Amino acid sequence: MIHGLDYMETSQSLYKHYLGKSDMVEQPYRAKETVKEDFDKITNYDEKRDMYYFERRLRRLLEEAPVDKEAVILDFGGGSGLFSLELKKRGYTNLHLLDLSPIQCQQAQEKGLENIHCGDENFLAEKFPNATFDFVFMCDVIEHVENPAGVLRKIRQVLKPQGRIFLTYPNPYWVPVLNVLGDIGLKLKGKDNKIYLRKLQKELKSEFTLQTHEGHMLVSKLPKPVLGFFEVVERGVPRFVKRKTCLLNVAVLHKIGE
């Protein structure tokens, strides 16, 4: 069942009730309405994915996922539900998925996922009591939101003490190239924002500690043997260099306080 908005209806109620509550932001991030429109147009998301990029994120997510299979987990911006489906296959029983797009929520429901919620961070904060979730993951979502720090604060509200947020996002140095690739059809269309973790850290220093910040993936969209070779090369690259050069950044935030 999809909560929050019937995916067969228009999204006007969502716009009026939630999208109007966005905090003012300094950076020119794309508006939620625009992001939602982009993802509502993608009716075959899974077919268009770069599966190697998906697999690399999934590997790292599984390393950070709670040991307790009954932990309450939120897939924030979960789209068509591929990551949640993989966790379900591995025995996790308390999964929730939140996404802004009714079209993506429908695709998640078609995979047999439950606890699907159509809405944004404001919907999340209003629907769930404080300290609901043990673990929240955002796989290539933070670069699409209108107010990254504001979204993380809303998530913190429903995160349990010592709860964690797992983030993946494109290396900001690669974002201009990735946006061009999207324009010419070599990746999913849609502009990514540049996410600078140090800036976020300063804004959220009293609310989260940074557990890890890593770089992954030197290349993608190549034959498997070539990708395997580059993975071997990647293991020998110093961590600080990978954060600057790799396509993918990974960060884990730990909630401070209650």
N, C-alpha and C positions, 0 to 999 in steps of 0.2 A: 504494500500500500504506500502511495505517495502522500505525504503530509504537507500541509502548508498551502498548496495550490493544485487544483485539478489540472493535470498536464494537457487535457483536451480543451481547456478554456483559455481565454486570453489572459495576459498577465497584468492587466491594469490595476487590479487590487494590490498586487505585489509592488508595483511602482509607487502607488499612492501611499501605502502603509509603511513600506520599508525603504525604498530607494530615496525617498525624500528626506531621510534622516541622516544622510551621509555627513560626516564631519568635514569642515573646510580643510583643505590640504594645500601645502605650499607648492609641491611638485605637480606638473601638469599630467597626472596620471589619467588614463582613459576612464570615462564615466561608466558606471555599471550598466546603464541602458545599452551603451555601445557594445560592451563585452557580451552581454546577454544576447543581443541581436546576432553577433558573430557566431556564438555557439548554438543558437537556435537553428542556424542554417546548416549545421553539420549533422546530417541524419545518418551518416555511416562512419562515425568517428573511429571505430576500431579498425576499419579497413584502411584508413589514412594514416594510422600511427606508424612511427618509426619504431619497430619492435625491439631493435637492439637498445635504443634509448630507453624504452619501457623496461626492458629486462635489467639494465644497469641500475635504474632507480629501484626496481623491485628488490633486487639483491640487497641493496643497502637498507631499504625499509624493513625487510625481514630480520636483519641484524639488530635493528633498534626496537622492533615490536615487542610488547610485553611478553614475558615468559608465561604468565597466567592467561590461558585461553579464554577465561571468563571476564577478562578486563573489558571495561567499557571504552570502545574505540570510536573515534569520529574521523571519517574521510571527508575533510572540508574541501569543497570544490571538486568532488569526486567524479564529476562528469558521467561517462557511460558505465562506470563501476568496475573497470578491469582490476584495479588494485584491491578493492574490497572483495571482489570475487576470489582473488588469489588468497587473501587472508581467510575467507570462508572455507576454501578448499583445505586449508591447513588447520582447521578446527576451531577458529575463533568464533564465538557464539553471540557476542554482544556488539555487533557492528552497526553503525549509523552512517548514512551518507547524506551530505548536504550539497546541493548545487543550485545555482541561480537559474539555470535553464530547464524549463519543463521538458524540452525535447531530450536533453541528456538524462534527466530523471526517468523518462519513459524507457530509454535504452537500458538503464540500470535495472529497472523493474523487470524488463524482459529477460534478464540474466538470472532471475529468481532471487534477487536480493530483496531484503525486507528493510524496514525502518529507513525509508527514503524520504528526505525532507527537501521541499523546493523553497528556497529562500536564501537570504544572505546572512551576514553576521548579526544584524539586528534581529532578524527572525530567530536566530540561534539563541541569543541572549534572552529573548522574551519567552521562548518555548521551554527552555531547559533550566532547571534550578542551578544555582551556583554549585560548583564542585561535583559535576556529574561525570566527567570523562577522566579516565586514567591516561589516555594517550590520544593525541590528535595528529594526523598527518596531512600535509598539503603538498602534493606532488605536482610541481610546476603550476602553482596557483597564485602564489604571492605576487608574481610579476604581472598578474592581470587585475589585481584589486585596485580600487580607487584610492584607498588610504591604508597602506601596509601596516603602519604602527597601530592605527585605530582598529583594524581587523584583529591583530594579535592581542590587543587589550580585551576585545570582546570574547575572544577564545579563552583568554586567561580567566575570565569571569566564570566560565563553565568547566574549567580544568580543576582537578583535585589538587590539594597541596602536594608538592613534589611531582606533579604531572609534567609531561613533556610534550613539546611540539616538534615534529620532524618536518623539515622543509627541504624541498629541492627546487632549484630555480636556475635559469640560464646565467652563465657567467656574464656580468654586465658589459665586459669588454667585447663580447661576441654579439650582443643584442642588435647592433645596427646591421650586421651581416645576416643574422637570423631573420630580421624583419624583411630584408630584401629577398631572402629565399622564400619567405611566405608570400610576398607579392608576386613572385614568378612561378609559384606552385610547387616548389621543392620541399615545403613543409606546410603544416596546417596554417592557413591564413589567420592573421590576427597579430596586432602589434604587441610586443612585450615591453614592459617597463624595465628600466635598469634598477636592480635591487643592490644597494650597497650596504652590506651587513654592518659595517662600522657605524654608519649613520643610524641604522635601526637600533644598534646596541646603545648608542648615546640616548636615544629617545626612550628606551625601555630598560635602562640600567637598574632601576629600582624594582622592576617587575619580573625580569628574567635573568638568569645567568646563561652564558653560552657554553654548552657542553662540548661541542665540536663544530669545526668549520673546515670543510674539505673540498678539494677539486677532484673531479672524476671525468673520464672520457676525453681522450685526445682527438678522436675522430668518430664518425658514424657514417651510415649509409654506404658501407663498403662490403665486399665479400667477407664471409665469416673467417676464412684463414687470415685475411689481412687484419680484421678486427682483433683476432686472437694475438697476432704479432704485436699490435699496438698496446694491448693490455699488458703484455710482458714488459714492453718499454715503459709503460706508465708506472709500473711498480717501482722502477728505479729512479723516478723523478722526485726530487725533494717536495715535501708537502707545500711549502710556501710558493714554489714555482707552479705546482698544479692548480692552486687556488687562482693564479693569474692567467693560466694558459688553457686549462681544460674547458670543455663546453658546459659542463654541469657543476654547479655548486651544491653542496649538502651542508645543512646546519641542523643542530639539535639544541633547542632551548628548554631550560629547566625553570619551572615556575618558582618564584620566591614568595614565601609567605602563604597566607590562607587564601 
